[in-house]
Amino acid sequence: MKEIILNNGVKMPVLGYGVFLVDPKECERCVTDAIDTGYRMIDTAQAYYNEEGVGEAIKKSGIKREEFFLVTKIWITNSGEEKAEKSIEESLKKLKTDYVDLLLIHQPFGDYYGTYRAMEKAYREGKTRAIGISNFFADRYVDLCNFVEIKPMINQMETHIFQQQRQLREYMKKYDTKLMSWSPMARGENNIFENELLKNIGAKYNKTTAQIALRFLIQEDIVIIPKSTHKERMEENFNIFDFELSDEDMNLLKGLDKKESLFVNHYDPKFVENIINY
Ligand SMILES: NC(=O)c1ccc[n+]([C@@H]2O[C@H](COP(=O)([O-])OP(=O)(O)OC[C@H]3O[C@@H](n4cnc5c(N)ncnc54)[C@H](OP(=O)(O)O)[C@@H]3O)[C@@H](O)[C@H]2O)c1
């Protein structure tokens, strides 16, 4: 598996498997299928309520813990130093491990500076190999980077062909944080799987629209975590390392950027109220 190197020297796979909206009852089966397919990075979160299923599948796989790259995220209701610290212990217990590979703050709301301090402590104690954030747009990201001791290694953001995050990426280069995409296939929105440009480019390389959308992100040095509950799609999404998009095709795909979210607006107070009460 191709890897990227984080700002603390830790190597991270560029492709993993995400379990947002995977029913807790189905999670163990899905992660087992993903592991059988070859995925070794799994992205979960406290707010997905399926950390137990992830832990169970990893344990039952019989594969050494060190071969996995396990990611979880601290939810808003666990924000603040003390609560976050306790929630990290709970996540480790649910995941049946004594460390994760990457801990993220899920949303830039609540006492996230307190949460960040708890993550720095967990990092120093070896309970996580890397720390980072998610959904931090350029303003909050720059602020955070200037007031923490350990710079975030990852920012996980909505990133796909229709939202390429180019402005944010400029700032992330400056503070040496890598971009991890959530919803790399736009969760199917905007008719992505029927997109004409993706179809035309796919026909040239004998690849599907999903594979072209994912390969584009990897060639832009973005880590991806596509989700599917279907094994054949997990395989399809995994088989993107045997071809390379030309510069010309990359440029055409860059042209699909709408520079805005297909899902949410983090600057809308209604959204903030909803998510705080989630
Ligand atoms: N940090 C955050 O705030 C945040 C937010 C959202 C997501 N995430 C993370 O990012 C991961 C991925 O994002 P996502 O789950 O929102 O969206 P996604 O991976 O872009 O898309 C998943 C959707 O596409 C379908 N699909 C998957 N592969 C396909 C293929 N080859 N052909 C056609 N359809 C396909 C899936 O259906 P089936 O399952 O039915 O196959 C599912 O409906 C999440 O699971 C989660 O780990 C993080």
PDBQT file of the ligand as one rigid body, heavy atoms in Angstrom, charges set to zero:
ROOT
HETATM    1  N1  LIG A 301     -15.011  13.693   9.675  1.00  0.00    +0.000 N 
HETATM    2  C1  LIG A 301     -16.264  13.797   9.271  1.00  0.00    +0.000 C 
HETATM    3  O1  LIG A 301     -16.987  14.710   9.663  1.00  0.00    +0.000 OA
HETATM    4  C2  LIG A 301     -16.785  12.784   8.289  1.00  0.00    +0.000 A 
HETATM    5  C3  LIG A 301     -18.003  13.023   7.627  1.00  0.00    +0.000 A 
HETATM    6  C4  LIG A 301     -18.432  12.073   6.706  1.00  0.00    +0.000 A 
HETATM    7  C5  LIG A 301     -17.676  10.929   6.459  1.00  0.00    +0.000 A 
HETATM    8  N2  LIG A 301     -16.502  10.712   7.131  1.00  0.00    +0.000 N 
HETATM    9  C6  LIG A 301     -15.663   9.502   6.888  1.00  0.00    +0.000 C 
HETATM   10  O2  LIG A 301     -15.458   9.343   5.491  1.00  0.00    +0.000 OA
HETATM   11  C7  LIG A 301     -15.907   8.049   5.087  1.00  0.00    +0.000 C 
HETATM   12  C8  LIG A 301     -16.380   8.062   3.654  1.00  0.00    +0.000 C 
HETATM   13  O3  LIG A 301     -17.383   9.042   3.464  1.00  0.00    +0.000 OA
HETATM   14  P1  LIG A 301     -18.950   8.706   3.182  1.00  0.00    +0.000 P 
HETATM   15  O4  LIG A 301     -19.242   7.369   3.746  1.00  0.00    +0.000 OA
HETATM   16  O5  LIG A 301     -19.729   9.859   3.672  1.00  0.00    +0.000 OA
HETATM   17  O6  LIG A 301     -19.068   8.757   1.602  1.00  0.00    +0.000 OA
HETATM   18  P2  LIG A 301     -18.355   8.048   0.359  1.00  0.00    +0.000 P 
HETATM   19  O7  LIG A 301     -17.335   7.064   0.798  1.00  0.00    +0.000 OA
HETATM   20  O8  LIG A 301     -17.961   9.147  -0.557  1.00  0.00    +0.000 OA
HETATM   21  O9  LIG A 301     -19.584   7.312  -0.326  1.00  0.00    +0.000 OA
HETATM   22  C9  LIG A 301     -20.256   6.247   0.277  1.00  0.00    +0.000 C 
HETATM   23  C10 LIG A 301     -21.521   5.972  -0.546  1.00  0.00    +0.000 C 
HETATM   24  O10 LIG A 301     -21.177   5.544  -1.872  1.00  0.00    +0.000 OA
HETATM   25  C11 LIG A 301     -21.662   4.211  -2.110  1.00  0.00    +0.000 C 
HETATM   26  N3  LIG A 301     -20.568   3.520  -2.828  1.00  0.00    +0.000 N 
HETATM   27  C12 LIG A 301     -19.390   3.120  -2.316  1.00  0.00    +0.000 A 
HETATM   28  N4  LIG A 301     -18.588   2.619  -3.271  1.00  0.00    +0.000 NA
HETATM   29  C13 LIG A 301     -19.296   2.686  -4.420  1.00  0.00    +0.000 A 
HETATM   30  C14 LIG A 301     -19.005   2.312  -5.754  1.00  0.00    +0.000 A 
HETATM   31  N5  LIG A 301     -17.830   1.790  -6.093  1.00  0.00    +0.000 N 
HETATM   32  N6  LIG A 301     -19.960   2.505  -6.704  1.00  0.00    +0.000 NA
HETATM   33  C15 LIG A 301     -21.177   3.066  -6.361  1.00  0.00    +0.000 A 
HETATM   34  N7  LIG A 301     -21.504   3.423  -5.104  1.00  0.00    +0.000 NA
HETATM   35  C16 LIG A 301     -20.560   3.257  -4.142  1.00  0.00    +0.000 A 
HETATM   36  C17 LIG A 301     -21.965   3.637  -0.736  1.00  0.00    +0.000 C 
HETATM   37  O11 LIG A 301     -23.046   2.737  -0.806  1.00  0.00    +0.000 OA
HETATM   38  P3  LIG A 301     -23.004   1.244  -0.169  1.00  0.00    +0.000 P 
HETATM   39  O12 LIG A 301     -22.459   1.352   1.221  1.00  0.00    +0.000 OA
HETATM   40  O13 LIG A 301     -24.431   0.837  -0.219  1.00  0.00    +0.000 OA
HETATM   41  O14 LIG A 301     -22.133   0.442  -1.089  1.00  0.00    +0.000 OA
HETATM   42  C18 LIG A 301     -22.364   4.877   0.052  1.00  0.00    +0.000 C 
HETATM   43  O15 LIG A 301     -23.712   5.212  -0.206  1.00  0.00    +0.000 OA
HETATM   44  C19 LIG A 301     -16.997   7.746   6.111  1.00  0.00    +0.000 C 
HETATM   45  O16 LIG A 301     -17.402   6.386   6.117  1.00  0.00    +0.000 OA
HETATM   46  C20 LIG A 301     -16.339   8.226   7.381  1.00  0.00    +0.000 C 
HETATM   47  O17 LIG A 301     -15.394   7.283   7.829  1.00  0.00    +0.000 OA
HETATM   48  C21 LIG A 301     -16.060  11.632   8.040  1.00  0.00    +0.000 A 
ENDROOT
TORSDOF 0
